Amino acid sequence: MIQPPADLSCRLCRTSGGEPFYQDNRDYFRCPVCRLVFVPPDQFLSPHKEKAEYDQHNNSSDDPHYRRFLRRLLDPLSECLAPNSYGLDFGSGPGPTLSVMLAEAGHNMEIFDPFYAPKNEVLQQQYDFITATEVLEHLHHPGRELDQLWGCLKPGGLLGIMTKRVIDQQAFSRWHY
């Protein structure tokens, strides 16, 4: 059984400790309060290895299957947006697609990605909405980074998040990076 480091705390709610959840080449713990599954900081991938993993993604705005996948967030979000809303696609990846689809729908978009579009100035602006698709599971400090995103929303703004939920250890073993 994995033993948590003495100084382990949840990366989201900062609760001390964590319950052993899963182990492969890294140790995964689950927060007993918010249920986030996370790895200890000393097991984070280096930025070089992390980018190498993302470089393997083959996402393109020309791919109809990828577009259909993204519609799971786009469609319900679009129902809530005023015409010509101003948005940020946070974690846009190597082939920004959701931002392209939202622009095609008449919205004004900015993108941010720490590897492919590291434009920190866009994180100093205010938005009507922010999207984060398949991003939250990659954040090293999700509590801090979500606080930053909340701060970028105008009053009444929307934060659209899409990520796979952790159902159980068996499903997790086939899903995580």
C-alpha positions as a Markdown table, in Angstrom:
| # | Residue | x | y | z |
|---|---|---|---|---|
| 1 | Met | 0.0 | 0.0 | 0.0 |
| 2 | Ile | 1.2 | 3.5 | -0.9 |
| 3 | Gln | 2.2 | 5.6 | 2.1 |
| 4 | Pro | 1.4 | 9.4 | 1.7 |
| 5 | Pro | 4.3 | 11.8 | 2.4 |
| 6 | Ala | 4.0 | 13.5 | 5.8 |
| 7 | Asp | 3.5 | 16.9 | 4.2 |
| 8 | Leu | 1.0 | 15.8 | 1.5 |
| 9 | Ser | -2.0 | 18.1 | 1.0 |
| 10 | Cys | -4.8 | 18.3 | -1.6 |
| 11 | Arg | -3.9 | 20.3 | -4.6 |
| 12 | Leu | -7.4 | 21.7 | -4.8 |
| 13 | Cys | -8.8 | 22.3 | -1.3 |
| 14 | Arg | -5.5 | 22.1 | 0.6 |
| 15 | Thr | -6.8 | 19.5 | 3.1 |
| 16 | Ser | -3.8 | 17.7 | 4.8 |
| 17 | Gly | -3.2 | 14.1 | 3.9 |
| 18 | Gly | -4.7 | 11.9 | 1.2 |
| 19 | Glu | -6.0 | 8.4 | 0.9 |
| 20 | Pro | -4.0 | 6.0 | -1.3 |
| 21 | Phe | -6.0 | 5.6 | -4.5 |
| 22 | Tyr | -3.9 | 4.1 | -7.3 |
| 23 | Gln | -0.3 | 3.3 | -8.2 |
| 24 | Asp | 1.6 | 2.8 | -11.4 |
| 25 | Asn | 4.8 | 4.7 | -12.2 |
| 26 | Arg | 3.5 | 7.4 | -9.9 |
| 27 | Asp | 1.5 | 7.4 | -6.6 |
| 28 | Tyr | -2.1 | 8.7 | -6.7 |
| 29 | Phe | -4.0 | 9.9 | -3.7 |
| 30 | Arg | -7.6 | 11.0 | -3.2 |
| 31 | Cys | -8.6 | 13.9 | -1.0 |
| 32 | Pro | -10.9 | 12.7 | 1.7 |
| 33 | Val | -12.8 | 16.0 | 1.5 |
| 34 | Cys | -13.2 | 17.2 | -2.1 |
| 35 | Arg | -12.3 | 13.7 | -3.7 |
| 36 | Leu | -9.7 | 15.1 | -6.0 |
| 37 | Val | -7.2 | 12.5 | -7.3 |
| 38 | Phe | -3.7 | 13.9 | -7.4 |
| 39 | Val | 0.0 | 13.0 | -7.3 |
| 40 | Pro | 2.5 | 14.5 | -4.8 |
| 41 | Pro | 4.5 | 17.4 | -6.2 |
| 42 | Asp | 7.7 | 15.5 | -6.4 |
| 43 | Gln | 6.1 | 13.2 | -8.9 |
| 44 | Phe | 4.9 | 15.9 | -11.3 |
| 45 | Leu | 6.2 | 15.5 | -14.9 |
| 46 | Ser | 8.9 | 18.0 | -15.9 |
| 47 | Pro | 7.7 | 20.7 | -18.3 |
| 48 | His | 9.7 | 19.0 | -21.1 |
| 49 | Lys | 8.0 | 15.6 | -20.5 |
| 50 | Glu | 4.6 | 17.2 | -20.1 |
| 51 | Lys | 4.9 | 19.0 | -23.4 |
| 52 | Ala | 6.2 | 15.9 | -25.1 |
| 53 | Glu | 3.0 | 14.1 | -24.0 |
| 54 | Tyr | 0.8 | 16.9 | -25.3 |
| 55 | Asp | 2.7 | 17.0 | -28.6 |
| 56 | Gln | 1.3 | 13.5 | -29.2 |
| 57 | His | -2.2 | 14.8 | -29.3 |
| 58 | Asn | -3.6 | 15.1 | -32.8 |
| 59 | Asn | -6.4 | 17.7 | -32.3 |
| 60 | Ser | -7.3 | 19.8 | -35.2 |
| 61 | Ser | -10.2 | 22.3 | -36.0 |
| 62 | Asp | -10.6 | 20.4 | -39.3 |
| 63 | Asp | -11.4 | 17.1 | -37.5 |
| 64 | Pro | -15.2 | 16.5 | -37.4 |
| 65 | His | -14.8 | 13.9 | -34.6 |
| 66 | Tyr | -12.9 | 16.3 | -32.4 |
| 67 | Arg | -15.5 | 19.0 | -33.1 |
| 68 | Arg | -18.3 | 16.6 | -32.2 |
| 69 | Phe | -16.5 | 15.8 | -28.9 |
| 70 | Leu | -16.2 | 19.5 | -28.1 |
| 71 | Arg | -19.9 | 20.2 | -28.8 |
| 72 | Arg | -20.6 | 18.5 | -25.4 |
| 73 | Leu | -19.4 | 21.8 | -23.9 |
| 74 | Leu | -20.1 | 24.2 | -26.8 |
| 75 | Asp | -23.8 | 23.5 | -27.2 |
| 76 | Pro | -25.0 | 24.0 | -23.6 |
| 77 | Leu | -22.6 | 27.0 | -23.1 |
| 78 | Ser | -23.8 | 28.6 | -26.3 |
| 79 | Glu | -27.4 | 28.6 | -25.0 |
| 80 | Cys | -26.3 | 30.8 | -22.1 |
| 81 | Leu | -24.1 | 33.3 | -24.0 |
| 82 | Ala | -25.2 | 36.7 | -25.4 |
| 83 | Pro | -24.2 | 37.4 | -29.0 |
| 84 | Asn | -20.7 | 38.6 | -29.5 |
| 85 | Ser | -19.6 | 37.6 | -26.0 |
| 86 | Tyr | -15.9 | 37.8 | -25.1 |
| 87 | Gly | -14.3 | 34.5 | -24.1 |
| 88 | Leu | -11.0 | 32.8 | -23.2 |
| 89 | Asp | -10.1 | 29.3 | -24.1 |
| 90 | Phe | -7.8 | 28.3 | -21.2 |
| 91 | Gly | -5.6 | 25.4 | -22.1 |
| 92 | Ser | -6.2 | 25.6 | -25.8 |
| 93 | Gly | -3.5 | 23.1 | -26.7 |
| 94 | Pro | -1.5 | 22.7 | -29.9 |
| 95 | Gly | -4.5 | 22.9 | -32.2 |
| 96 | Pro | -7.0 | 25.4 | -30.8 |
| 97 | Thr | -10.5 | 24.2 | -31.8 |
| 98 | Leu | -13.1 | 25.2 | -29.3 |
| 99 | Ser | -12.0 | 28.8 | -29.7 |
| 100 | Val | -12.4 | 28.5 | -33.4 |
| 101 | Met | -15.9 | 27.0 | -33.1 |
| 102 | Leu | -16.9 | 29.8 | -30.7 |
| 103 | Ala | -15.5 | 32.4 | -33.0 |
| 104 | Glu | -17.5 | 30.8 | -35.9 |
| 105 | Ala | -20.6 | 31.2 | -33.7 |
| 106 | Gly | -19.9 | 34.9 | -33.4 |
| 107 | His | -17.9 | 35.3 | -30.2 |
| 108 | Asn | -14.7 | 37.1 | -29.7 |
| 109 | Met | -12.0 | 34.8 | -28.4 |
| 110 | Glu | -8.6 | 34.8 | -26.8 |
| 111 | Ile | -6.5 | 31.6 | -26.1 |
| 112 | Phe | -4.1 | 30.7 | -23.5 |
| 113 | Asp | -1.9 | 27.6 | -23.1 |
| 114 | Pro | 1.3 | 27.5 | -21.1 |
| 115 | Phe | 3.1 | 25.6 | -23.9 |
| 116 | Tyr | 1.4 | 26.6 | -27.1 |
| 117 | Ala | 0.0 | 30.1 | -26.5 |
| 118 | Pro | 1.8 | 31.4 | -23.3 |
| 119 | Lys | 0.2 | 34.9 | -23.6 |
| 120 | Asn | 0.1 | 35.9 | -19.9 |
| 121 | Glu | -1.5 | 39.2 | -20.7 |
| 122 | Val | -4.8 | 37.5 | -21.6 |
| 123 | Leu | -4.9 | 36.3 | -17.9 |
| 124 | Gln | -5.1 | 40.0 | -16.9 |
| 125 | Gln | -8.3 | 40.7 | -18.7 |
| 126 | Gln | -12.0 | 40.2 | -17.9 |
| 127 | Tyr | -14.2 | 37.8 | -19.9 |
| 128 | Asp | -17.9 | 37.0 | -20.3 |
| 129 | Phe | -16.9 | 33.3 | -20.3 |
| 130 | Ile | -14.0 | 31.0 | -20.0 |
| 131 | Thr | -13.7 | 27.4 | -21.2 |
| 132 | Ala | -11.3 | 24.7 | -20.0 |
| 133 | Thr | -11.7 | 21.4 | -21.8 |
| 134 | Glu | -9.6 | 18.4 | -20.8 |
| 135 | Val | -7.4 | 20.8 | -18.8 |
| 136 | Leu | -8.1 | 20.6 | -15.1 |
| 137 | Glu | -6.6 | 17.1 | -14.7 |
| 138 | His | -3.3 | 18.6 | -15.9 |
| 139 | Leu | -3.0 | 21.5 | -13.4 |
| 140 | His | -0.4 | 21.3 | -10.7 |
| 141 | His | -2.2 | 23.8 | -8.5 |
| 142 | Pro | -5.9 | 23.6 | -9.5 |
| 143 | Gly | -7.1 | 25.5 | -6.5 |
| 144 | Arg | -4.8 | 28.5 | -7.3 |
| 145 | Glu | -5.4 | 28.3 | -11.0 |
| 146 | Leu | -9.2 | 28.1 | -10.7 |
| 147 | Asp | -9.1 | 31.1 | -8.4 |
| 148 | Gln | -7.2 | 33.0 | -11.1 |
| 149 | Leu | -9.8 | 32.0 | -13.7 |
| 150 | Trp | -12.6 | 33.1 | -11.4 |
| 151 | Gly | -10.8 | 36.5 | -11.1 |
| 152 | Cys | -10.8 | 36.8 | -14.9 |
| 153 | Leu | -14.6 | 36.5 | -15.2 |
| 154 | Lys | -16.9 | 39.5 | -15.4 |
| 155 | Pro | -19.7 | 39.5 | -12.8 |
| 156 | Gly | -22.2 | 36.9 | -14.0 |
| 157 | Gly | -19.6 | 35.3 | -16.2 |
| 158 | Leu | -19.5 | 31.6 | -17.0 |
| 159 | Leu | -16.8 | 29.1 | -16.5 |
| 160 | Gly | -17.3 | 26.0 | -18.8 |
| 161 | Ile | -15.3 | 23.0 | -17.7 |
| 162 | Met | -15.2 | 19.6 | -19.4 |
| 163 | Thr | -13.1 | 16.8 | -18.0 |
| 164 | Lys | -13.6 | 13.1 | -17.4 |
| 165 | Arg | -14.7 | 12.3 | -13.8 |
| 166 | Val | -13.0 | 9.7 | -11.7 |
| 167 | Ile | -15.5 | 6.9 | -11.3 |
| 168 | Asp | -13.4 | 4.2 | -9.7 |
| 169 | Gln | -9.8 | 2.8 | -9.7 |
| 170 | Gln | -10.5 | 0.4 | -12.6 |
| 171 | Ala | -11.7 | 3.2 | -14.9 |
| 172 | Phe | -8.9 | 5.5 | -13.7 |
| 173 | Ser | -6.3 | 2.9 | -14.6 |
| 174 | Arg | -7.4 | 3.1 | -18.2 |
| 175 | Trp | -7.8 | 6.9 | -18.4 |
| 176 | His | -5.1 | 9.0 | -16.7 |
| 177 | Tyr | -1.8 | 10.0 | -18.3 |
